[in-house]
Amino acid sequence: MKSNTISQAKPPAGIPAQGRTNSLCRILLVDDDRELRGFNAELLVESGYHVDTAEDGAAGWKALKANHYDVLITDNMMPKVTGLELIKKLRSEDMTLAVILASGTTPMEELIQNPRLHINAVLPKPYSIADLVRTVDKILHKPGAGRRATAARIQSNLTAAKTNSGSSRREPRM
């Protein structure tokens, strides 16, 4: 049986220390897709955020209970605890962090019927790197021009690498 894990995204080696993390902006990223979770976490770290990750809603809940976060980014359809169930739990505990539901399946009817869930943004999959960074910046009320430029550069580099290598690497859309 696989245990729930919580991990901290590691900053890429080539990023200067002052550009790595901003301890004032802490994000919990919850997604059961390991590759997507790692890619998004790395992008957000490169964009200046402190990022912890969790592999499912149950691990995400443990992280939320143990740490303070400014933003929760969660998928919806996950084993054990769905993203919507996770959001309901955190709101029932009066946790006031911002929430981004980043999912291919968005239960819009339930969101409309439950305004108390207070979801700050819905980011439908597939989304671009720029959409993710722009949404986080907007939620945190930051201009983010530098982070958006970083996201654009990363997307450009990934596209060029795919073109040059001819590999089957996933497009830089989530």
Secondary structure, DSSP 8 states (H G I E B T S, - for coil): -----EEE----TTS-GGGT--TTSEEEEE-S-HHHHHHHHHHHHHTT-EEEEESSHHHHHHHHHHS--SEEEE-SS-SSS-HHHHHHHHHHTT---EEEEEESS--HHHHHH-GGG---EEEESS-BHHHHHHHHHHHTT---HHHHHHHHHHHHHHHHHHHHH------SB-
